[in-house]
């Protein structure tokens, strides 16, 4: 796996985990009973973005390490994910 591939894989994993973590333990303004004028009742009451980013980073690193190990030394590689044959070397005519 190249450095660029590792960075792209980590970014994809981080954002996927982030979108899973965002709604966890969400208390809306409607649930809290304190709706700020001009906002929806479904808006977050207290949005702890830093805490959610830290949780996301911890989980993303663990998942990324597992995926990187599997893709580098495991039974499957990047070429196994090539379903359309685009990574095969071109055939030379004799």
C-alpha atoms as one frame of an Amber mdcrd trajectory, in Angstrom:
protein
   0.000   0.000   0.000   1.402   3.382  -0.963   1.401   6.393   1.349  -1.254
   8.062  -0.756  -3.394   4.934  -0.640  -2.994   4.747   3.142  -4.041   8.396
   3.549  -7.066   7.957   1.289  -8.093   4.765   3.114  -7.780   6.513   6.493
  -9.813   9.487   5.262 -12.617   7.277   3.983 -12.680   5.234   7.198 -12.580
   8.400   9.352 -15.553  10.009   7.609 -17.576   6.781   7.622 -17.018   6.406
  11.369 -17.730  10.115  11.897 -21.137   9.864  10.242 -21.915   6.891  12.480
 -20.783   8.709  15.656 -22.573  12.016  14.933 -26.094  10.977  15.991 -24.975
   8.995  19.063 -26.128  10.508  22.392 -27.785  13.376  20.548 -30.041  15.558
  22.686 -32.104  17.905  20.554 -33.352  21.317  21.591 -36.886  19.938  21.467
 -35.931  17.123  23.871 -34.271  19.581  26.243 -37.219  21.998  26.053 -34.980
  24.980  25.254 -35.520  25.945  21.616 -33.404  28.898  20.505 -35.433  31.294
  18.335 -34.605  30.853  14.651 -33.520  27.208  14.936 -35.327  23.926  14.468
 -36.426  21.848  17.423 -34.297  19.010  16.028 -31.086  21.066  16.322 -28.547
  19.760  18.839 -28.866  21.168  22.344 -25.135  20.928  23.127 -22.986  19.839
  20.219 -19.692  18.337  21.418 -17.828  18.263  18.102 -14.374  17.896  19.673
 -15.426  14.897  21.740 -17.057  13.234  18.734 -13.959  13.900  16.607 -11.728
  12.274  19.258 -13.984   9.216  19.496 -14.067   9.023  15.704 -10.283   9.233
  15.452  -9.747   6.464  18.012 -12.159   4.093  16.261 -10.931   5.063  12.787
  -7.299   4.366  13.689  -8.213   0.924  15.032 -10.282   0.055  11.948  -7.659
   1.506   9.596  -4.851  -0.518  11.189  -6.905  -3.684  10.780  -7.673  -2.913
   7.144  -4.071  -1.928   6.383  -2.734  -5.138   7.927  -5.273  -7.205   6.034
  -4.503  -5.505   2.713  -0.728  -5.613   3.210  -0.065  -9.039   4.744  -3.435
 -10.753   4.827  -4.998 -13.291   2.512  -6.557 -10.536   0.396  -4.824  -7.736
  -1.426  -5.784  -4.758  -3.514  -5.603  -6.865  -6.682  -8.306  -9.167  -5.261
 -10.669  -6.191  -5.235 -10.069  -5.577  -8.948 -13.310  -7.016 -10.327 -12.985
  -5.409 -13.770  -9.401  -6.455 -14.565  -7.990  -2.932 -14.762  -4.857  -3.706
 -12.758  -3.646  -6.553 -14.958  -0.616  -5.776 -17.091  -1.353  -5.208 -20.786
  -0.926  -8.224 -23.019   1.849  -8.027 -25.556   1.186  -9.506 -28.997   3.842
 -11.916 -30.237
